[in-house]
Amino acid sequence: MVTNYPNKFDFINTKNPVPICLSSIISFLFILTLPVKNLNLGDGTILLENIVLESGLFGYQLTMDELFSALLHSKLYLNLPSIQNEPDFPYYITSTISGFLFLITITWISIKNQVTLFSHTAILSCGGMILFHGYMENYTIPMLLIFWILALGYNKIPNNNQNNFKIVTFITLLATIAVLFHLITAYLLFSLIFLCYMLSPKKKFIPYALFCTGIALFVIGGIFTYFLFFSETRIDLTQTHVTNPPFYPLKRIISANHFKEILSCTVFSCFLPFYSLFYFGIFNRGNLKIFYKEKKNQFILWIIFGFCLHAFIFNPLLGFPADWDVMSFYWLPVAFLSYILFNNSPKEASYFIPLLLFSLIFYLSNAMVLNKPDLEKEKEKMSWIKFSQEYISERSSVLREIPPELKKYYAKMDYFLFKSEKILSIIPHKQKEIQNIISENRNYQKELKENISHINPNWQKDFLKRLTDYHHRYLELVKEK
């Protein structure tokens, strides 16, 4: 390991608050000037279509996987009437505000703990910062809440066990809110158990853990119970990952392709932190062992473990790069761990300057690329918004006759048939084949309406089978368009 410390690079290890604040201000300017406009990442147009459709039909968007996120964005959409053709704006608002709050928090932590400029800049150079660039997904607020839990737990865990039940309870409530914003944050469970163990007297760990579990279950269970059984429009359990978890089969978890996708997500979201952990593990192993013995650092490792477990077992369906966001929840805990390591090892930091510059260039290059809208996706977005608004205008009255527990199920099926009929009607060739499939489509719409109030399981199974076959043939015709 190199031990000479080059004085000409002293500036990168300054702990002066002024350059640290300045780097955060510059980072926020990047967020404001380079919002994500490319809809190829995340759920893109599908997400925007759903917020328009469900907000217009039900007064809010309802999904069990990301309950509070969907409710918040749909309420913003409905209460900002000037953006009815721009459903991406609510996501821009929440993403940008989350980025601002993240920068305020990390700047405060850096100044309070006298963190070096290099450590502070390293975390701001991560590609995962793209989430705060007006990103159109439901992951930005959960990521902010994860960071607050991480930072609070890290600062409150002593090296020896200490009774701090108030902090355990508060972090449990914060984690409960995070789960309501997105169920993926439930992978914080491992770190929360560790936190409770560290902040509880030995004989009170189990009572404390049971109490905190009871709080979380009471809040989450109560809210889910309302939207499952009592709200005007209710959660459809056929449209949630809770009842249909998309987990990888074991043979695909342990595969070269899966490892490649996870590595791609890691390089994209936290290149410098990921590389630095390898460096310290190889060239500074002794200090790293001491570092990991600290209980507060173990807390971060448990957070990383939870989200790495998610990355390995969860099937994102679209893969990298489209689903980088849902796969890379570990990026911020990994970045924070590296942030601490760099601060504890200022002599090594100067040798990472080229990689820091590369990381910044890589992150900003991606931000600039994603700032340019994909014209095809923009056309698709406007078409789907138009279809959603037409469906709301023509069919919303029908939903009043549908039982509350079946409204979402019916709307999903009926809207698919409605939209596919509209798309088929503008295909200029193969007229006879088109007319036949449109006629079939209308029969499905009629059949669905006739059976929705008294669904027979056998009919439903057969209907879905026939509808799946129709869907395949419909997609083939659209591809030939």
N, C-alpha and C positions, 0 to 999 in steps of 0.2 A: 504494500500500500504506500502511496506517495505521502510524505509527511511535510514536505516544504510548503509553506503557505505563501503564495504570491501576493505581496502587498498591493500591487497595482489593481487587484480586484477586491480591495477592502470594501468598496462601495456597495457590493451586492449583499454584504452581511451587516449593513447598517440597520439599526433598530429605531432610527429616527421616525417619528410618526408622520412627518410631512411626505416623504417619498412613498410610504405605505399608503397613505390616504390618496396621494396622486395616482398611484397604480390602480386603486379601486375606482377612482373617478374615470380614468381612461377605459377601464373594463366596462363601466356602465355606459360610456359613450359608444363602445363597440356594440353593446346590447341594443341601444337605441337606433343606431345607424345601420345595423345589419340584421334586421328581423328576418326570420325564416319565412320565405314565401313559396318555396318549392314543396309541393304536396306529395312527393314520392316517398317521404319518410313517415313512419307512423301509420295510422289508419287513414290519413289524408282525407280524400273526398267522402269516404264512407262516414267518418266522424262528423263532418260538416253536414252531410245529408241527414243524419240521425238527429242532430240538434234542431234543425229546421223542422223536420217532420214531427218529432215527439213534442217539441215545445208548442207547435201549432195545434196539434191534436189534443194534448193532455194538459197543457199549461206548464209542463216541466218535462225534462228528460229523465228517464228512470232506468237505472241499470245497477244490479247488485254489486258488481265487481268494483265500481268506482262511484258509489252512491252520491256522496257530497260533491265530488267534482262535476258530475253530470248535472246535479241540481243547481249548483252555482253557475255554471256556464249557461245553462238554459234560461235561468232567471235573468242573467245579464243580457242575454240575447233578446228576451222579450221586453226588457225595460229600457232598451236602447233602440227605439223605433227607427232611428236614422240608419241603422246597419242591417236592415232586414235582408239585404242581398250580400252581406258580408258576415256570415256566421263565424268566420275565423277571428273576428275582432275580440270577442270575449276571451279567447285563448291567448291572444296577444296581450290583453290587459293583465290577466292572472300570471302569465309567464314573466312579463316584464316586472311586475310588482314583486313576484317571488325572487327574481334576480336581484332587484334592489335590496330587498330584505336580507338576502344571502350575503351581499357585499357589505351591508352595514354590520352584520353579525361577524363575518370573518375579519373585517377591519378592526372591530372592537376587540376581538380575541387577540389579534396580532399585536395591537398596541398595549393591551392590558398585560399580556404575557411576554412582552418584549421579543417578539418573533422577528427574525431577519427579513429583509426585503426579498431575498432570494426565495425563502420558504413561502412567503406571501404571494409572490408572483408565480411561483410554480403551480400553486393550486388554481390560480386564475388563468393559467395557460392550457388547462385541460379541455379536451374536445367536448366533454360532458357539459361545459358551460353553454353549449348550443341550446340546451333545454330552457335557458332563460332568455333566449333571443326571440321572444314572441312565438314560441314553439306551439304548434297546434296539436296538443295532446293533453291527456289528463294526468300526466306524471310530474308536472312542475311543482305543484303545491305539496304532494307527498314527499318529493325530494327535499324540499325546504324543511318540512317537518322532521324528516330523517336526520337532517343536519343539525337541527336544534336539539333533538334527542341525543345525538352523538356528542355534541359540544357540551351540553349540560351534564350528561353522565360522565364524560371525561373529566370535567372540572370538579365534580363532586365526589368521585371515587378516591378515597385515600389509599395508601399502600397497606394499611391495616384496617380490618373491619371496624366500622363505626356506625352507630345507630343514627340513621337519618331517614326516618319513615316518611316524612313530608316530601322529600325529594323523590323517593320511590313512588309515592302516590301520584305526585304531579307528573312524573315522566310516564307513568302508566296511563294517565288521562290523555297526555299528549300523543302517546302511541295509539290509544283508542281512537282519537280523532283522525290520526293518520290512516288507520285501517278503514275508517268510514270514507276517507277520500280515495283510497285504493287498497284492495285486499292484499296486494303484493307486500305491503308493509307489515303484514303479519309475520313475515320472516324475521322481524325484530325479536320474536319470541325468545330465541336463544340468548341474545344479549340482555333482554329484560330479566330473565331468570338469573343470569350472572350478576346483574346490577342489584337485584333484590338480595341475593346471597351476600354480596359485598357490603351492603348498607344495612344489613339486619344483624342483630345479636344472634349468636349461634342457635339458641333455643327458640328464637322467634322467627326464623326463616320461613318455616312451613306456614305458620299462621299469617305472616305478612304476605307470602306468595298467594295463599288462598284468598286473602282479602282483596289483593290487587286483581286477581283473576275474576273474582266476583264483581268488582267494579266494572271491569272491561266487558264481561258477559252481560251484565245488567244494561249498560249503555248500548252496546252493539245489538244485543238481543231485543231490547225494547224498540229501537229504531227500525230494525229489520222486521220485527213483528208487525209494526204499524203499516209498513209498505207492502207486506205480504198478505195482510188480512183485513186492514181497515181503511186504507186510502182509496180515493175515488178511482185511481188507476193503480194497479198493483204489479209488483215485480213478476215477470214471467220466468219461472225456474228453468225453462228450456233454453233461455237466452243468457245463461250465466256460466262462468267457468267453475262455480262452486259445485254445481251438479254435473258438469261435463268438463272436468279438468283436462286440459290438453297436455298431458305428460308424455315425455318421450318413452318408448319402450326401451328396456335395458340395452338391447343390441345397438340402438341408435345413440344412446347416451355415450357409450364407449365406442366412438367411431371417429375416424380422422376428420370427416366433414364437420362434425359437431365441435370438435376441438378447434378447428380452423375458424368457425364462426365466432366462438367465444374469444379466441385470440384477436380476431378482427375487431370485435366490439371493444376489447380492452385497449388495443392500440388507438382506435378511434376516440375513445372517451377519456383515457387516462394514460397516455403513452409515457410521459416522463415519470410519474409516480410508479408505474409498473416496472419500468426499467431500473429505477433507483432501488427498489426492493431487492431485485436480483443483484445489483451491485453491492449493496450492504451485506447481503447474505453470503456473497463470495469473498469480498475483500475486507469486511469489517464484522466478521461473524461473532467475535467475542463481545463487542459492544452491542450487537444485535440481540444476543442472548440475554444480556443484562436489561436491554430495552424491553424485551418481551416479558420479562419477569414482573414488570410494573403492572399492577392490577388495572389501572386505567387504560393502558395500552392493550391489555387482554380484552377489555370491553370492546374496543374497536375491532379487534380480531373476530370476536363473536358476531359483530354486525356484518363484517365481510363474509364470514362463513355462511350466515343465513342467506345473503343475497347471491353468493357464489353457488350455493345449493340450488337456489331458484334458477340461476342461469343454466345449470346442468340438466335439471329434470323437466323444465318447462319447455314445451314446444311452441315457439313463437309463430309458427305457420309460414310467415313471410320470410323469415331468416334475416341475415345481414345483407344490405344495410337497412332495409325498410323497418325492421323491428329491433334496431340497435337500442332504442330507448327502453323497451320492456326487458331486454336482456341485461342491461348495463347498470342496474341499480347499485352495484357495488362500487361504481367509479368514485363517488364522493368519499366513502369511508377509506378506500385505498389512497385517494389523494390526501386525505387528512392525516393518515398514518405517515405518508411520505413527508408531509408538511412538518410534522413533529421531528422526524428523523433528520431532515435537512437542518432544522433549527438546532438540534443537538450536536450536529457534526458540521460546523461552519467551514472547517478546513477542506472538507471534500466538496463543498458546494461549488467552489470556483471551477472545478473540473467538469461541472455539469452545465456550464454556460452555453456551449454549443448546442447541447440537447434542449436546453430551455428555449433558445432562439428557434430551433427546429419545431419544438412543440407549439410555440406561439404562432409561427408561420403556418403550420399545419392546421391549427385551430381556426385562424383567421381566413385561410384559404377556403376551408370548408364552409365557413360562415358566409363568405362572399359568393360562393357557388350556390348555396342554399338561399341566398337573398334574391336570386333570379328565378322568377316563376317559370314553371314548365307550361308552355302554352297549351299543350294537349290536355294537361290536367286542369288548367283553368277553364277550358271549354267544357270539360266533363263536369267540373264543379258547378258552373252556371246552368248546365242542362239538368243536373240532378236537383239543384235548388228549385228550378222551374217545375220539375215533375213533383217535387214535394209540395210546393205551394198549390199546384193544381189539384193534387190529391186532397189536401186539406180543404180546399174550396168545394170540391165535389163530394167528398165522402165523410167529412167530419160528423155530419148529422146522423149517419148510420151507426157510428160508434156509441151514440147515446142509448141504443137498444141492446148493446152488448154487455154481458155481465162484467163487473169491474176486474175480476181475476183473469178474464180472457181478452180484455181490450188490447193489450200489447201483442199477444199471440195473433189475434185476428188482424191487427194493423200491419204486423210484419208480413204475414202471408198475403193479405189483400194488396198491400202496397207493392210487393214484389210483382204480383200479377198485373197490377195497374201500370207499373213502370215498364215492364217487359212488353206489354201491349203497345204502349206509346212508342217504344223503340222499334218494335217490329213494323209498326205502321209507316215508318219513314224509310224502310229498306226498299230500294227501288227495283230489285230484281227478284226472280223466282216468285212471281206473284201468286201462283197457285199454292205453292208450298207455304208461303207466308199466310195466305188466307186460311189455310187449314189449321195452322198452329195458332193463329189469332182466335179462330172459332173454338179451338180446344181451350185456350186461355180463358175465354169468356165463360165457358162451361164450368171451369174450375172456380172462377169467381162466384158464379151462381151457387155452385155446390157448397162452397165454403160458407157463404152467407146463410144458406138453409140449415146447415148443421152446427154452426158455431155455438148456439145457445144450449145445445144438448149433445155434446161431443161423445160419440161412442168410440172407445179405444180401438176397436177393430177397424172402424171406418177411418179413424185418424191415421193408423198405421198404413192402411192401404192408400189413403189420400197422399200422404207424404212420399210414399214409394212412387206413385204416379207423377207427383209434382217434381220429384228428383229427376225422373226420366225426361219430363218436359224441360226441365232446366238445362240438362245436357244438350238437348236438341236446339234449344233456344240459343245457347252459347255458341254452338257450331254455326248457326245462321248469322249471328252477330259478327263472328270472326270473319266471315266471308263478305261482310258488308263493304 
